[in-house]
Amino acid sequence: MISGCVGGYAHRRTLTAAGLPVAGRGGKAIMPGPTALPLGIGHLSSRRPDVHEEDLHAGDRILAYPDGITDSRSPDGQRFGVDRLVDFVNRALNDQLPTPETMRRLVRAVMAHQGYELQDDATAMFLQWRPPRSPLAHLSALAAAGP
């Protein structure tokens, strides 16, 4: 599970993850890593979850996924795995695929890997940061042009 806040005019991502999110920037996947134990076993540690904060750049993407993606197994028992997921995200970023198309391809890849037999939760979410535009931004360009 991932909880956090993305956005606002501060252009920051604040994230607490009981899982492994994948972030993408500049055509490369970045794995910030988990900041908390998975839900249901947090009581086993007295440590409070870490909060990961990062500045967002236009076009940054965040893939949130459960272990059902990486733990999915092929008919011969091979795990999909984190390495395969990161490779998939890297290829999608390098190919400059739109976020919705990346998700369609990821779902197909995970399902095909499992022989089209879903074994666990495979819900995923891929977000792309697009900074808000100031409603009056066009006026600064007009003012700079002069009379």
Secondary structure, DSSP 8 states (H G I E B T S, - for coil): -EEEEEETTTTEEEEEESS--EEEETTEEE----SS--TT-GGG-------EEEE--TT-EEEE--HHHHT-B-TTS-B-HHHHHHHHHHHHHHTT--HHHHHHHHHHHHHHHTTT---S----EEEE------TTHHHHHHHHH--
